[in-house]
Amino acid sequence: MTGGKNWYGLPVEDVSAHISDYAQCLVSGFLVWTLTDPSIRPLLKTGVKRASDLVERSPFSHVSYKELEDVSRGGVAERFLDAAAAAHSLRRMFTTRSGKVGIGSNDVRMGDPVFVAYGADVPFIIRKGDGGYLLIGECYVRDFMGGEAVTELDKHGKGLAEVSSTFV
C-alpha cells in the first residue's frame, strides 16, 4: 500500500514500526478492506469484530487477531495512512494475472504488461502501441522489487515469460 516508502516518499527505515502502523490501522478499523479480495470495493467502516473475522480468513490467517493487536502496540495509524496517501498520489493499485498487487501510474489499463528489465531498480508498465511499445511508467510490485521476477523465471510458469525487446 505504501510501496515501501514513508510519507516523504523515502524508503521506510524502520520496517517494524511501519508494520505496527499498518497493524494499528487494521485494529482501528481502517484499511480492513486490504484483507479481502482485491476485486471487492473498500469497506467504508467496520468494527473490531469484522476486522477480527477478516484477519482469520485473510492471507494472514496464520496471525491471530490477538497477535495483530500485539503488533499494533506503539503503531500510529495516521502515519501509515499518510504514507499510503503519498504513495497513491496520481497513482493507482493494480493486480497482475498471477495475483501480485502493485502501484503504478493512473494510466495503467487492464492487460498492460509489467516489464522487468535486467539491471533496473524497478519494474515498468508498458503497452503495445503502433510500431512499438509505450512506456506507461515505473511501478512498485512487492514481489518483484528484490529480483524475485528473475528467480520466478527459473520456476517456469506463474505468468512470467522472458522476452527480448529493443526500445528506441
Backbone hydrogen bonds in HBPLUS format (Angstrom, degrees):
<---DONOR---> <-ACCEPTOR-->    atom                        ^
c    i                          cat <-CA-CA->   ^        H-A-AA   ^      H-
h    n   atom  resd res      DA  || num        DHA   H-A  angle D-A-AA Bond
n    s   type  num  typ     dist DA aas  dist angle  dist       angle   num
A0005-LYS N   A0002-THR O   3.17 MM   3  5.54 152.9  2.25 107.1 114.6     1
A0012-VAL N   A0004-GLY O   2.90 MM   8  5.81 161.3  1.94 144.0 142.2     2
A0006-ASN N   A0010-LEU O   2.78 MM   4  5.58 156.8  1.83 160.7 165.3     3
A0009-GLY N   A0006-ASN O   2.92 MM   3  5.36 159.7  1.96 114.6 121.4     4
A0018-HIS N   A0014-ASP O   3.06 MM   4  6.36 155.1  2.12 149.1 156.8     5
A0019-ILE N   A0015-VAL O   2.88 MM   4  6.13 156.5  1.93 153.3 158.8     6
A0020-SER N   A0016-SER O   2.94 MM   4  6.18 152.2  2.02 143.1 151.3     7
A0021-ASP N   A0017-ALA O   2.84 MM   4  6.11 149.9  1.93 146.3 154.5     8
A0022-TYR N   A0018-HIS O   3.01 MM   4  6.35 156.8  2.07 145.9 151.6     9
A0023-ALA N   A0019-ILE O   2.83 MM   4  6.06 164.0  1.86 151.9 156.7    10
A0024-GLN N   A0020-SER O   2.85 MM   4  6.01 149.2  1.94 143.4 152.0    11
A0025-CYS N   A0021-ASP O   3.03 MM   4  6.38 142.1  2.18 140.3 150.5    12
A0025-CYS N   A0022-TYR O   2.99 MM   3  5.01 120.1  2.36  94.7 110.2    13
A0026-LEU N   A0022-TYR O   3.07 MM   4  6.50 153.8  2.14 150.1 156.6    14
A0027-VAL N   A0023-ALA O   2.88 MM   4  6.16 165.9  1.90 155.8 159.3    15
A0028-SER N   A0024-GLN O   2.90 MM   4  5.90 147.6  2.00 139.9 148.8    16
A0030-PHE N   A0025-CYS O   2.73 MM   5  4.81 129.4  1.98 161.1 155.7    17
A0029-GLY N   A0026-LEU O   3.06 MM   3  5.10 150.8  2.15 100.0 109.2    18
A0034-THR N   A0031-LEU O   2.94 MM   3  5.61 161.5  1.97 117.8 123.7    19
A0035-LEU N   A0032-VAL O   2.96 MM   3  5.73 167.5  1.98 123.3 127.4    20
A0036-THR N   A0033-TRP O   3.04 MM   3  5.31 165.4  2.06 111.8 116.1    21
A0040-ILE N   A0037-ASP O   2.96 MM   3  5.63 165.1  1.99 124.0 129.0    22
A0051-ALA N   A0047-GLY O   3.01 MM   4  6.35 163.3  2.04 154.2 159.0    23
A0052-SER N   A0048-VAL O   2.83 MM   4  6.02 158.2  1.88 150.6 156.8    24
A0053-ASP N   A0049-LYS O   2.93 MM   4  6.22 158.2  1.98 150.5 156.0    25
A0054-LEU N   A0050-ARG O   2.93 MM   4  6.20 160.2  1.97 153.6 158.7    26
A0055-VAL N   A0051-ALA O   2.93 MM   4  6.13 157.6  1.98 151.7 157.6    27
A0056-GLU N   A0052-SER O   3.15 MM   4  6.36 158.6  2.19 146.7 151.9    28
A0057-ARG N   A0053-ASP O   3.24 MM   4  6.51 134.7  2.45 138.8 150.2    29
A0057-ARG N   A0054-LEU O   3.14 MM   3  5.14 130.9  2.39  95.5 108.3    30
A0058-SER N   A0054-LEU O   2.87 MM   4  5.72 114.8  2.31 146.4 161.6    31
A0058-SER N   A0055-VAL O   3.41 MM   3  5.16 155.9  2.48  97.4 104.2    32
A0061-SER N   A0058-SER O   2.95 MM   3  5.16 136.1  2.14 123.8 121.0    33
A0063-VAL N   A0060-PHE O   2.72 MM   3  5.56 163.0  1.75 131.7 135.7    34
A0068-LEU N   A0064-SER O   2.98 MM   4  6.34 152.8  2.05 148.1 156.2    35
A0069-GLU N   A0065-TYR O   2.90 MM   4  6.23 153.0  1.97 148.1 155.0    36
A0070-ASP N   A0066-LYS O   2.98 MM   4  6.32 153.1  2.06 145.4 152.8    37
A0071-VAL N   A0067-GLU O   2.90 MM   4  6.21 160.1  1.94 153.1 157.7    38
A0072-SER N   A0068-LEU O   2.95 MM   4  6.11 143.8  2.08 143.8 154.0    39
A0073-ARG N   A0070-ASP O   3.28 MM   3  5.58 154.3  2.35 104.9 112.1    40
A0075-GLY N   A0072-SER O   2.80 MM   3  5.13 158.2  1.85 132.4 136.1    41
A0079-ARG N   A0076-VAL O   3.08 MM   3  5.49 128.8  2.35 107.9 120.5    42
A0080-PHE N   A0076-VAL O   3.42 MM   4  6.90 153.9  2.50 151.3 157.8    43
A0081-LEU N   A0077-ALA O   2.92 MM   4  6.20 163.5  1.95 156.6 162.0    44
A0082-ASP N   A0078-GLU O   2.85 MM   4  5.99 152.6  1.92 145.9 152.6    45
A0083-ALA N   A0079-ARG O   3.11 MM   4  6.33 155.0  2.18 140.0 146.5    46
A0084-ALA N   A0080-PHE O   2.86 MM   4  6.14 156.9  1.91 152.9 159.6    47
A0085-ALA N   A0081-LEU O   2.90 MM   4  6.07 155.6  1.95 144.7 151.5    48
A0086-ALA N   A0082-ASP O   2.97 MM   4  6.19 158.4  2.01 147.8 153.4    49
A0087-ALA N   A0083-ALA O   2.98 MM   4  6.17 154.7  2.05 144.6 151.6    50
A0088-HIS N   A0084-ALA O   3.08 MM   4  6.22 133.2  2.31 140.3 151.8    51
A0088-HIS N   A0085-ALA O   3.26 MM   3  5.20 133.9  2.48  93.6 105.7    52
A0089-SER N   A0086-ALA O   3.39 MM   3  5.37 168.4  2.40 103.6 106.7    53
A0091-ARG N   A0088-HIS O   3.11 MM   3  4.69 164.8  2.13 115.1 110.8    54
A0092-ARG N   A0104-GLY O   2.85 MM  12  5.63 155.0  1.91 152.1 160.4    55
A0104-GLY N   A0092-ARG O   2.91 MM  12  5.63 164.6  1.94 161.6 162.6    56
A0094-PHE N   A0102-GLY O   2.90 MM   8  5.28 150.0  1.99 136.6 140.0    57
A0102-GLY N   A0094-PHE O   2.84 MM   8  5.28 162.8  1.87 152.0 154.3    58
A0096-THR N   A0100-LYS O   2.79 MM   4  5.21 162.1  1.82 152.0 157.7    59
A0099-GLY N   A0096-THR O   2.85 MM   3  5.15 162.2  1.89 113.7 118.0    60
A0103-ILE N   A0140-TYR O   2.81 MM  37  5.16 146.8  1.92 142.8 153.8    61
A0140-TYR N   A0103-ILE O   2.87 MM  37  5.16 160.8  1.90 151.0 157.5    62
A0108-VAL N   A0105-SER O   3.14 MM   3  5.59 170.1  2.15 116.8 118.2    63
A0112-ASP N   A0109-ARG O   3.09 MM   3  5.70 165.8  2.11 137.6 138.5    64
A0126-ILE N   A0113-PRO O   3.15 MM  13  5.86 161.2  2.19 161.2 167.1    65
A0115-PHE N   A0124-PHE O   2.58 MM   9  4.99 170.2  1.59 157.9 161.3    66
A0124-PHE N   A0115-PHE O   2.76 MM   9  4.99 161.8  1.80 146.8 153.3    67
A0120-ALA N   A0117-ALA O   3.02 MM   3  5.47 167.5  2.04 133.9 136.7    68
A0139-CYS N   A0123-PRO O   2.98 MM  16  5.70 148.8  2.08 147.1 142.5    69
A0125-ILE N   A0137-GLY O   2.80 MM  12  5.55 162.3  1.83 164.9 170.6    70
A0136-ILE N   A0125-ILE O   2.85 MM  11  5.37 146.7  1.96 145.9 154.4    71
A0127-ARG N   A0134-LEU O   2.89 MM   7  5.08 144.2  2.02 141.3 150.5    72
A0134-LEU N   A0127-ARG O   2.67 MM   7  5.08 163.5  1.70 151.9 157.6    73
A0129-GLY N   A0132-GLY O   2.70 MM   3  5.34 168.7  1.71 148.7 150.4    74
A0132-GLY N   A0129-GLY O   3.48 MM   3  5.34 179.4  2.48 109.7 109.6    75
A0144-PHE N   A0141-VAL O   2.72 MM   3  5.36 165.8  1.74 133.1 136.7    76
A0145-MET N   A0142-ARG O   3.49 MM   3  5.65 169.4  2.50 109.0 112.0    77
A0151-THR N   A0147-GLY O   3.38 MM   4  6.74 158.0  2.44 146.3 152.5    78
A0152-GLU N   A0148-GLU O   2.80 MM   4  6.04 155.4  1.86 152.1 158.9    79
A0153-LEU N   A0149-ALA O   3.13 MM   4  6.41 139.1  2.31 139.9 149.7    80
A0154-ASP N   A0151-THR O   3.08 MM   3  5.52 134.7  2.29 107.4 118.3    81
A0155-LYS N   A0152-GLU O   2.92 MM   3  5.19 142.6  2.07 105.2 116.5    82
A0156-HIS N   A0153-LEU O   3.15 MM   3  5.26 155.3  2.21 104.7 112.2    83
A0160-LEU N   A0157-GLY O   3.10 MM   3  5.92 176.1  2.10 128.5 129.7    84
